Amino acid sequence: MPLEHQKIWLDEEPDDEGIAKRVKQGIAVEPGGTPIGYDILSYGGYRDFGHSWLCSGLEKDMHELFGIRANELGLLATYDDARKVYEWIAEDECKGIRAEPEPYDMWLLLSYPLS
C-alpha cells in the first residue's frame, strides 16, 4: 500500500487511541500473543475499518488465481498469501472493481489468553 493511504487513516484518529496510538508511537504489541493469521482490511470513510477481503467474495477468485484458501478462522495463514491478496486488490487502485473502493492494508491478528 502506498504510504499516503496509511497516513490518511493515521491522521484521522487521535494520537492517544487504539491502533493509531500504537502505530504513531511505535508501541510494540503485548507479549504472549499467538499469531492466528492475516486479514486484508480496508479503512473506510467512517474513520474505522471497513471491509475484509472476504466481504467482496474474493475467496473463490483467490483460490482460482493463486490456490489460496482462508484458514478455519477465515484468515490467511501465511504472509506470502496475504501479500498476494493485498497486491491483487491494490492493482485496482481503489476503483471498486476488485474490492470496495477504499485503501486496504495487511494485518497480522494475534490471539491472547484470557486472564
Protein Blocks (a to p, Z undefined) as FASTA:
>chain_A
ZZklmmmmmmmpcfkgcjllmmmnopacdehiacfbdcdddddfkopafbdfklnopmmm
mmmmnopacdfkopafbfklmmmmmmmmmmnnonommmccdddddddddddddZZ
